[in-house]
């Protein structure tokens, strides 16, 4: 029998998202914006913006994403960080 999933509770009694969920959300947003720019394949986008393809693939999966890399990707998407975080984040 599986045990019920435990959620982290903040001091105010609200559930907190795990860092992994936040990274997954970042990855989904990156992918959504890449597709919106007309790149159906992440490898083409990465190649054209001089980002290692395998590394970029991990970004879209929500893995191994540092702030400096996020800034680089957002810049390649041609938007600001404010625009990036304007949708899909609480």
Secondary structure, 3 states (H helix, E strand, C coil): CCCCCCCEECCCCCEECCHHHHHHHHHHHHHHHHHHCCCCCHHHHHHHCCCCHHHHHHHHCCCCCCHHHHHHHHHHCCCCHHHHCCCCCC
